[in-house]
Amino acid sequence: MHSAHRRYFTEFKDQPLPLYMESVGYNPDQEAFVRPNGYNCYHWLQTVGGKGEFTMGGAKYVMEGGSGILLLPGEAHEYRPLEGKWQTYYMTFGGAQAGGILGTLGLPVSSYYGWDEAAEMGAFVPGLLNRMSSERDISGLSVSVEVYRFLTLLKKDGRVNRLPSLSNSVRRLTPVLEFLDRYYADADIGLEDMAYRADITPRHLNTLFKQAFGMTAYAYLILLRLRKAKEMMTLHPRMTVKEVSGLVGFRDASHFVATFRKQEGVTPEQFRMLH
């Protein structure tokens, strides 16, 4: 652990990037802050040693190792160390598309996040600070990519309000995903068969699928079948649409064509011509 306070500001805040980083830093002895008007950028704060108390929206959170807070710009908050020195890393960012990207990823802002000890998430900001100390990024584009990487890791490893993380949900679903990858062509597969593979109820299965992929288990199966159909049509141009539809688990070709068109915006034949 570094003993000295380090902070790195970027010079390209005014450039019209979809995402930009304003600052990243390490504080070996985090002081108390009260910000009734919040901060002017998105603000990430994580604990690496000791612990602190964070207050926002009338709720208090104890921040120990393996936890962080992601704040909206302008969100009133305050924080203070608990029991001796509190060591933190922080990152502030913004950008023309920042809100849209967070929304698309389904990341709740002004939320408390936790993650497993082995997750990449915990080491990302410390590693980024080290890289930024030794490299110069004049355009800000490389750092913009790093902010996006941070958000995708938060999506993958982060647990909001102690719900399971995305990677945890995917791990729970592994037997189901392997089963579907082998038997997607079977038109008789139903929700009960999928739930049986994970040894959980169909309702719980759908909850896990929504956490992991933002859709129900059956919607995932349909997308898997369409992906396999696209692979088949590309690899076997002589295969008829009817043959392809049967080989990927659709009972009739017209249902396959309608589903394909709704999802892809083109018919299977048009897709084949494009590719």
Buried (B, 14 or more C-beta within 10 A) or exposed (E): EEEEEBEBEBEBBEEEBEBBBBBBBBBBBBEEEEBEEBBEBBBBBBBBBBBBBBBBEEEEBEBBBBBBBBBBBEBBBBBBBEEEEBBBBBBBBBBEBBBEBBEEBEBBBBBBBBBBEEBEBBEBBBEBBEBBEEEEBEEBEBBBEBBBEBBEBBBBBBBBEEEBBBBBBBEBBEEBBEBBEEBBEEEEBEBEBBBBBBEBEBEEBBBBBBBBBEBBBBBBBBBBBBEBBBEBBEEEEEBEBBBBBBBBBBEEBEEBBEBBBEEBEEBBEEBBEEE
